[in-house]
Amino acid sequence: MASNGYFCVVIFAAIATTTFSALSPNYYDYSCPNALSTIRKVVDAAVQKERRMGASLLRLHFHDCFVNGCDGSILLDPTSTIDSEKNANPNFQSARGFEVVDEIKQAVDEACGKPVVSCADILAVASRDSVVALGGPTWKVRLGRRDSTTASRDDANADIPAPFFSLSQLITNFQNHGLDEKDLVVLAGAHTIGFARCVTFRDHIYNDSNINLYFAKALKYICPKNGGDFNLAPLDPTPAHFDAAYYADLVQKRGILHSDQELFNGGSTDALVKKYKHNTVAFYKDFAKSIIKMGNMKPLTGNQGEVRLNCRKVN
C-alpha cells in the first residue's frame, strides 16, 4: 500500500555502534529466507482489513522496547509466575494486535519449517511493515533478538512514558533508555497514526491552556468530563497515513495528548518540531534511524532467553 501515491523513502541506516553489533539485517537469510516476506504478508493483510492495526503493532514494539529492552515481554500472558505487562496501566485494555502477532508467528513458523524467528523480532519487523503499509518510510531491521522468559508489570508502569509527562520528564525518560531529545521528537512522530482514548487526553482538553480552544471544544464532544474513557479520537487528522501532519498540529496547538503538546511549548524541542513540520523527508530519514536505535536497546542474543514456541507463554 506504500506505493499508492504516498511518499516512501528507503533508508539503509548503518549505525556503527557496538550495541548493535550482535544484531544483523541478514540474520534469517540462511535459517529462514522467507521469514520477512511472510511477516509482511500477514501485516499487509491485517492493516488492509483494519488500518488502525498498523498503529497498534507499532505501539507494541515501542512498549516492548521501553521495558527491559526489545525482548517480546509485552506479549506474555499472566500466569502464576508471569506478572504480565499487559496488565500495566499503559497497556491494560489499550494494547492490541496480539492476535495478529499470533497469526504472524504461526505463518512464519510454517514458512521456516520450525520455530526460528523470535517474537521480539516479529514485533520489530511488524512495526516496520506497518509503517510502510501506511505510506511511511522503510528501513533495514536488525535481527537476532531472543525472547525473554520473564515480564514486569511494575517496570512497564515505571518505564513507559505517560501521556501527562512534562517535557523534562519525557527527556529524562528517553535518556534513561539511551535515547536523546532528537529521538524523543522523532519517535513521538509515531503519533501521526492511530487513535487515543479519552482517558489519556481528558485533562489536557479541560485543564491545559496550551491548546487551541476550538480544537479542545471539538474533543469535548468525544470526551466528556465524566465517562466515555474508551471513546477514541485520532492522534492527528490523517490517522491512517504515516505523514508529518502530527508536527503541523503541534505548531497549531492541536496536540491531543499533554505529552505531545509539550514538544512544542516554548522548550528545547520546538525547533525540531518546526523542522519536521516543513520537511517530511527529514522526518522519514530520522524516524528510521531512531527506531533502529530504539529497536536495539538491550537485546537478548546468543544463549540469552529463548525463541518462544508461542508468543504468549514461555517454553
C-alpha positions as CSV (number, residue, x, y, z in Angstrom):
1,M,0.0,0.0,0.0
2,A,3.0,2.3,0.3
3,S,3.0,2.6,-3.4
4,N,-0.5,4.1,-3.6
5,G,0.8,7.6,-4.1
6,Y,2.2,8.1,-0.7
7,F,5.8,9.1,-0.3
8,C,8.1,6.4,0.7
9,V,11.8,6.6,1.4
10,V,14.1,3.6,1.7
11,I,16.6,4.1,4.5
12,F,19.6,2.0,4.7
13,A,20.8,3.0,8.1
14,A,24.2,1.9,9.0
15,I,24.9,3.0,12.6
16,A,28.2,1.7,13.8
17,T,27.7,1.1,17.4
18,T,28.8,-1.9,19.5
19,T,25.3,-2.0,21.0
20,F,24.0,-3.1,17.6
21,S,26.8,-5.4,16.6
22,A,25.1,-8.6,17.8
23,L,22.1,-8.0,15.5
24,S,22.1,-8.2,11.7
25,P,19.6,-7.4,8.9
26,N,20.6,-10.7,7.4
27,Y,20.1,-12.9,10.5
28,Y,17.5,-15.2,8.9
29,D,18.9,-15.2,5.4
30,Y,20.0,-18.9,5.7
31,S,17.9,-20.3,8.5
32,C,14.6,-18.9,7.0
33,P,14.9,-16.9,3.8
34,N,11.1,-16.5,3.6
35,A,10.7,-15.1,7.1
36,L,10.5,-11.4,6.3
37,S,8.2,-11.8,3.3
38,T,5.9,-14.0,5.4
39,I,5.7,-11.4,8.1
40,R,5.0,-8.6,5.6
41,K,2.1,-10.6,4.0
42,V,0.3,-11.0,7.3
43,V,0.9,-7.4,8.4
44,D,-0.3,-6.1,5.0
45,A,-3.5,-8.2,5.2
46,A,-4.1,-7.1,8.8
47,V,-3.7,-3.4,8.0
48,Q,-5.8,-3.7,4.9
49,K,-8.5,-5.2,7.0
50,E,-8.2,-2.5,9.7
51,R,-6.0,0.5,9.1
52,R,-5.7,1.2,12.8
53,M,-3.9,-2.1,13.3
54,G,-0.7,-0.6,11.9
55,A,-0.5,1.9,14.7
56,S,-1.3,-0.9,17.2
57,L,1.5,-3.1,16.0
58,L,4.0,-0.2,16.0
59,R,2.9,0.7,19.6
60,L,3.5,-2.9,20.7
61,H,7.2,-2.6,19.6
62,F,7.6,0.7,21.5
63,H,6.0,-0.6,24.7
64,D,8.1,-3.8,24.4
65,C,11.4,-2.0,24.0
66,F,10.8,0.5,26.8
67,V,10.5,-2.3,29.3
68,N,13.9,-4.0,29.8
69,G,14.7,-3.9,26.1
70,C,13.2,-5.3,23.0
71,D,12.6,-8.9,24.2
72,G,8.9,-9.7,23.5
73,S,8.0,-9.5,27.1
74,I,4.9,-7.5,26.4
75,L,3.4,-10.5,24.6
76,L,3.4,-12.8,27.7
77,D,0.1,-13.6,29.2
78,P,-0.3,-13.6,33.0
79,T,0.5,-16.8,34.9
80,S,1.4,-17.7,38.5
81,T,5.0,-16.7,37.7
82,I,4.5,-14.0,35.0
83,D,3.3,-10.6,36.1
84,S,2.1,-9.7,32.7
85,E,2.9,-6.2,31.2
86,K,-0.5,-6.4,29.5
87,N,-2.0,-5.5,32.9
88,A,0.3,-2.4,33.4
89,N,-1.5,0.9,33.2
90,P,-0.1,1.9,29.8
91,N,-1.2,-1.3,28.2
92,F,-4.3,-2.5,30.1
93,Q,-7.3,-2.6,27.8
94,S,-5.5,-0.5,25.2
95,A,-2.5,-2.6,23.9
96,R,-3.9,-4.6,21.0
97,G,-2.8,-6.6,18.0
98,F,-1.8,-9.7,19.9
99,E,-4.0,-11.9,17.7
100,V,-2.1,-10.6,14.6
101,V,1.2,-11.4,16.3
102,D,-0.1,-14.9,16.9
103,E,-1.1,-15.2,13.2
104,I,2.4,-14.0,12.2
105,K,4.1,-16.5,14.5
106,Q,2.1,-19.4,13.1
107,A,2.7,-18.3,9.5
108,V,6.4,-17.7,9.9
109,D,7.0,-21.0,11.8
110,E,5.2,-22.8,9.0
111,A,7.3,-21.0,6.4
112,C,10.5,-21.8,8.3
113,G,9.6,-25.4,9.0
114,K,10.3,-24.9,12.7
115,P,10.3,-22.1,15.3
116,V,13.3,-20.0,14.2
117,V,12.0,-16.4,14.4
118,S,11.7,-14.9,17.8
119,C,8.6,-13.0,18.9
120,A,10.8,-10.0,19.7
121,D,12.0,-9.9,16.1
122,I,8.4,-10.3,14.9
123,L,7.4,-7.2,16.7
124,A,10.4,-5.3,15.2
125,V,9.6,-6.3,11.7
126,A,5.9,-5.9,12.0
127,S,6.3,-2.4,13.2
128,R,8.4,-1.5,10.1
129,D,5.9,-3.2,7.8
130,S,3.1,-1.4,9.5
131,V,4.7,2.0,8.8
132,V,5.3,1.0,5.2
133,A,1.8,-0.2,4.8
134,L,0.5,3.2,5.9
135,G,2.7,5.1,3.5
136,G,5.7,5.8,5.6
137,P,9.5,5.0,5.3
138,T,11.1,1.7,5.3
139,W,14.4,0.6,6.9
140,K,16.5,-2.5,7.4
141,V,15.5,-4.1,10.7
142,R,18.5,-5.5,12.6
143,L,17.5,-9.1,13.7
144,G,18.6,-11.8,16.1
145,R,16.8,-10.9,19.2
146,R,15.7,-13.6,21.5
147,D,12.6,-13.7,23.7
148,S,12.5,-13.1,27.5
149,T,11.3,-15.7,29.9
150,T,10.0,-13.0,32.3
151,A,7.9,-9.9,32.3
152,S,7.4,-7.0,34.7
153,R,4.2,-5.1,35.2
154,D,5.9,-2.8,37.6
155,D,8.7,-1.9,35.2
156,A,6.1,-1.2,32.5
157,N,4.3,1.2,34.8
158,A,7.6,2.9,35.6
159,D,9.3,3.0,32.2
160,I,6.7,3.6,29.5
161,P,6.3,7.4,29.1
162,A,2.9,8.6,30.3
163,P,0.6,11.0,28.4
164,F,0.7,13.5,31.2
165,F,4.5,13.8,31.2
166,S,6.2,17.2,31.0
167,L,9.0,17.8,28.5
168,S,11.6,17.4,31.2
169,Q,10.1,14.1,32.3
170,L,10.0,12.9,28.7
171,I,13.6,13.9,28.1
172,T,14.7,12.1,31.3
173,N,12.7,9.0,30.4
174,F,14.2,8.8,27.0
175,Q,17.7,9.5,28.3
176,N,17.2,6.6,30.7
177,H,16.7,4.4,27.7
178,G,19.8,5.7,25.9
179,L,17.7,8.0,23.6
180,D,18.3,11.7,23.2
181,E,16.0,14.7,22.5
182,K,16.0,14.2,18.8
183,D,15.0,10.6,19.2
184,L,12.2,11.8,21.5
185,V,10.8,14.2,19.0
186,V,11.2,11.8,16.1
187,L,9.7,8.8,17.8
188,A,6.8,10.8,19.1
189,G,6.0,11.3,15.4
190,A,4.6,7.7,15.5
191,H,1.5,9.5,16.8
192,T,0.9,10.5,13.2
193,I,-1.1,7.2,13.1
194,G,-3.7,5.7,15.3
195,F,-6.1,6.9,18.0
196,A,-6.0,8.0,21.6
197,R,-8.5,7.1,24.3
198,C,-10.5,9.8,26.1
199,V,-8.9,8.9,29.4
200,T,-5.5,9.8,28.1
201,F,-6.3,13.3,26.9
202,R,-9.2,14.4,29.2
203,D,-7.0,16.5,31.5
204,H,-5.4,18.2,28.5
205,I,-8.6,19.4,26.9
206,Y,-10.2,20.5,30.1
207,N,-7.4,21.8,32.2
208,D,-4.4,22.9,30.0
209,S,-4.1,26.3,28.5
210,N,-1.6,25.4,25.7
211,I,-4.3,24.0,23.4
212,N,-6.3,25.5,20.6
213,L,-9.7,26.4,22.0
214,Y,-11.8,25.3,19.1
215,F,-9.8,22.0,19.0
216,A,-10.5,21.4,22.7
217,K,-14.2,22.2,22.2
218,A,-14.5,19.7,19.4
219,L,-12.7,17.0,21.5
220,K,-15.1,17.6,24.4
221,Y,-17.9,16.1,22.3
222,I,-15.9,12.9,22.1
223,C,-14.6,13.1,25.7
224,P,-17.0,14.3,28.4
225,K,-15.7,15.3,31.8
226,N,-17.2,12.1,33.2
227,G,-17.5,8.7,31.4
228,G,-16.5,7.8,27.9
229,D,-13.0,6.8,28.9
230,F,-12.6,4.5,25.9
231,N,-14.0,6.9,23.3
232,L,-11.4,7.4,20.6
233,A,-10.1,10.4,18.8
234,P,-7.5,10.4,16.0
235,L,-4.0,11.4,17.1
236,D,-3.7,13.6,14.0
237,P,-6.1,14.5,11.1
238,T,-4.7,11.6,9.0
239,P,-4.6,8.6,11.5
240,A,-4.3,6.0,8.7
241,H,-1.4,7.7,6.9
242,F,2.2,8.0,8.2
243,D,3.0,11.6,7.4
244,A,4.2,14.8,9.1
245,A,0.7,16.2,10.0
246,Y,1.4,15.4,13.6
247,Y,4.0,18.2,13.8
248,A,1.8,20.7,12.0
249,D,-0.8,20.0,14.6
250,L,1.7,20.7,17.4
251,V,2.6,24.1,16.0
252,Q,-1.1,24.9,15.9
253,K,-1.5,23.8,19.5
254,R,-3.6,20.8,18.4
255,G,-1.7,18.0,20.0
256,I,-4.1,15.5,21.5
257,L,-2.0,14.4,24.5
258,H,-0.4,16.7,27.0
259,S,2.9,15.0,26.4
260,D,2.6,15.6,22.7
261,Q,2.0,19.3,23.1
262,E,4.9,19.6,25.5
263,L,7.2,19.0,22.5
264,F,6.1,22.4,21.1
265,N,5.5,24.6,24.1
266,G,8.4,27.1,24.2
267,G,11.0,24.5,25.1
268,S,14.2,23.0,23.7
269,T,12.4,20.7,21.2
270,D,10.4,23.5,19.4
271,A,12.9,23.8,16.6
272,L,12.8,20.1,15.7
273,V,9.0,20.1,15.6
274,K,9.1,23.1,13.2
275,K,11.7,21.3,11.1
276,Y,9.7,18.1,10.7
277,K,6.5,20.1,10.0
278,H,8.2,21.5,6.9
279,N,10.4,18.6,5.9
280,T,8.7,15.2,5.6
281,V,11.8,13.7,4.0
282,A,13.9,14.6,7.1
283,F,11.3,13.2,9.4
284,Y,11.2,9.9,7.5
285,K,15.0,9.6,7.5
286,D,15.4,10.4,11.1
287,F,12.5,8.2,12.2
288,A,14.1,5.2,10.5
289,K,17.4,6.0,12.3
290,S,15.8,6.5,15.7
291,I,13.5,3.4,15.6
292,I,16.5,1.3,14.6
293,K,18.3,2.8,17.7
294,M,15.3,2.0,19.9
295,G,14.9,-1.4,18.5
296,N,18.4,-2.4,19.5
297,M,18.1,-1.4,23.2
298,K,19.4,-4.3,25.4
299,P,18.5,-7.2,23.1
300,L,18.8,-10.7,24.3
301,T,21.2,-12.5,22.0
302,G,23.2,-15.7,21.7
303,N,22.2,-18.1,24.5
304,Q,20.2,-15.5,26.4
305,G,16.4,-16.0,26.6
306,E,14.8,-18.3,24.1
307,V,12.8,-18.5,20.8
308,R,9.3,-18.9,22.1
309,L,7.0,-21.6,20.5
310,N,4.0,-19.5,21.5
311,C,4.5,-15.7,21.9
312,R,2.0,-15.6,24.8
313,K,4.0,-18.0,27.1
314,V,7.4,-19.2,27.9
315,N,8.6,-22.6,26.5
